[in-house]
């Protein structure tokens, strides 16, 4: 199989399918409840078991950013966020490398992708977050004598000149760009994007109005996030066919509003009124074993997921 068989053309959409969570008995831990919020924090992004022929997906919320729409750096990461995301990425990659023998590190590869959302027409907080992860990885691979070409963004034509690849499937809720009248309606009824606004949206409490406005809802967001994960799985399958015995990490930076409904519905199988919170820089990992068995690590617990 040629190198191009797992290049940009492989990052296309796939079918959507729901997963199945392992039972509490299977996992040996207490079942997730509606009463206790699930919190996905930066500290939860640690490498899982990554065997030769396996893939790990890192699904991460962007770091904290400037929310002042009039500021020249609106939408860009704050200095503190840059520091935190740099430290977190370095910890993840260092731990990953430490778990792989030096003789096998040359077969460790990375792909970096991100939401294409720009805040108020300015900074791209998700793209900036994953760019930090890519740059940190470049430095640490060099320190461990691993060639830079193992970062696929640098060695393959992914249509972004070596930088992380933007993906529309990972963008923030489409209601802001596609259904501004629905956003205005929610603001009028529940305030200017405060807690009540987001609870109503996440629980789809105004479903009939949302459908009237033609706006995307939490299930549609979960659908496209699951679709993105299927795209990554398909890309990984083609990659491993071309490079047997390699390890692949796909690092995707996205948003709270995309991670939360996906995890809630397709991994934890909770009702919409359950709270799945994602801190800045937080997220989850999904491991695809060489035999295709797929496991998600959510807040320190393991769940099976079918793609």
Protein Blocks (a to p, Z undefined) as FASTA:
>chain_A
ZZklmmmklmccddddddddddfklnopacddfklccdddfklmccddddehiacddddd
dddddfblkbmkgoiacfklmmmmmmmmmmmmmmmmmmpcfklmmmcccdddddfbdeeh
iacfklmmmmmmmmmmmmmmmmnopafklpmklmpcehngopacddfklmccfklmmmmm
lmmmmmmmnoghiaklmmmmmnommmmmmmmnopacfklmmmmmmmmmmmmmmmmmmmmm
mmghiacdddddddfklmmmmmmmmmnopafkbccdddehiacdddddfkopacddeehi
acdddZZ
